[in-house]
Amino acid sequence: MDIYRAMENRHSNYSIGGGSLMSDTEIENILKRVINSAPSAFNSQSSRTILLLGESHIAFWKIVMDTLRRKVPADKFQTTKMKIDSFAVGYGTVLYYEDMDIVKNMQEKFPSYSDNFPVWSQQSSGMLQFAVWIAFASEGFGASLQHYNPIIDEETAEKFDVPKNWKLIAQMPFGESTGTPKIAVHDPIEEHFFVKY
Ligand SMILES: Cc1cc2nc3c(=O)[nH]c(=O)nc-3n(C[C@H](O)[C@H](O)[C@H](O)COP(=O)(O)O)c2cc1C
């Protein structure tokens, strides 16, 4: 698939299943290639990515479920539960972290850019997330981007031995696509893109 087709083929896909499209090693290799090709400010390489498969994937969504059960009013919880279940039935989850020690070191090393590094760290993570999302979509996986952080951070870190200096940025449940994703409507391109001579 060419790069444009691959990008156009990426959607928020909430209909995912637990069947495998390839071996776990192949999924790992996709992530390794994408991580190794993603840019970062000053090549700081602050991203940290955890691939949750099998029991870890299930355990993660149980943490999300239990956390939200304590926060969401009982009469509204059924909707929340259905949503979380729809991620848990997928094949795996990618957790996107940023190593805040690296961000801090960069701030100390380049004080004149101090305020920029936390912003660039977020931007770098976004680029990585987008690249993984495109790679997954081009391989036939459905995926979506979720943000249950920060309320799940502590328990998740404890469960998966995540270093204290890693900040959870996003979660990407993925799996075989079991439905056609809704195509997001985009405003006219003229509102977003301008050419000046
Ligand atoms: C920074 C960012 C945060 C997002 N957060 C969430 C989220 O927490 N939950 C979710 O279901 N989708 C989330 N999305 C997905 C958007 O809702 C989605 O990309 C948008 O509606 C366009 O649809 P598409 O992904 O199918 O193109 C997020 C997207 C971005 C770029």
The ligand as a MOL file (V3000), in Angstrom:
LIG
                    3D

  0  0  0     0  0            999 V3000
M  V30 BEGIN CTAB
M  V30 COUNTS 31 33 0 0 0
M  V30 BEGIN ATOM
M  V30 1 C -4.5310 13.8260 20.3300 0
M  V30 2 C -5.7140 12.9190 20.0900 0
M  V30 3 C -6.4340 12.4400 21.1680 0
M  V30 4 C -7.4800 11.5240 20.9720 0
M  V30 5 N -8.1140 10.9710 22.0550 0
M  V30 6 C -9.0480 10.0250 21.8680 0
M  V30 7 C -9.6250 9.3560 22.9730 0
M  V30 8 O -9.2650 9.5820 24.1270 0
M  V30 9 N -10.5930 8.4320 22.7300 0
M  V30 10 C -10.9830 8.1170 21.4580 0
M  V30 11 O -11.8610 7.2450 21.2880 0
M  V30 12 N -10.4330 8.7290 20.3870 0
M  V30 13 C -9.4810 9.6670 20.5730 0
M  V30 14 N -8.8930 10.2740 19.4870 0
M  V30 15 C -9.3520 9.9260 18.1160 0
M  V30 16 C -10.1660 11.0390 17.4830 0
M  V30 17 O -11.4290 11.1430 18.0700 0
M  V30 18 C -10.2640 10.6960 15.9900 0
M  V30 19 O -8.9640 10.6170 15.4720 0
M  V30 20 C -11.0680 11.7230 15.1960 0
M  V30 21 O -12.4040 11.7250 15.6100 0
M  V30 22 C -11.0010 11.4550 13.6940 0
M  V30 23 O -11.4060 10.1260 13.4100 0
M  V30 24 P -10.4030 9.1090 12.7050 0
M  V30 25 O -9.3580 8.7120 13.7270 0
M  V30 26 O -11.2510 7.9320 12.3140 0
M  V30 27 O -9.7720 9.7950 11.5440 0
M  V30 28 C -7.8580 11.1660 19.6600 0
M  V30 29 C -7.1320 11.6880 18.5760 0
M  V30 30 C -6.0610 12.5310 18.7940 0
M  V30 31 C -5.2760 13.0370 17.6060 0
M  V30 END ATOM
M  V30 BEGIN BOND
M  V30 1 1 1 2
M  V30 2 1 2 3
M  V30 3 2 2 30
M  V30 4 2 3 4
M  V30 5 1 4 5
M  V30 6 1 4 28
M  V30 7 2 5 6
M  V30 8 1 6 7
M  V30 9 1 6 13
M  V30 10 2 7 8
M  V30 11 1 7 9
M  V30 12 1 9 10
M  V30 13 2 10 11
M  V30 14 1 10 12
M  V30 15 2 12 13
M  V30 16 1 13 14
M  V30 17 1 14 15
M  V30 18 1 14 28
M  V30 19 1 15 16
M  V30 20 1 16 17
M  V30 21 1 16 18
M  V30 22 1 18 19
M  V30 23 1 18 20
M  V30 24 1 20 21
M  V30 25 1 20 22
M  V30 26 1 22 23
M  V30 27 1 23 24
M  V30 28 2 24 25
M  V30 29 1 24 26
M  V30 30 1 24 27
M  V30 31 2 28 29
M  V30 32 1 29 30
M  V30 33 1 30 31
M  V30 END BOND
M  V30 END CTAB
M  END
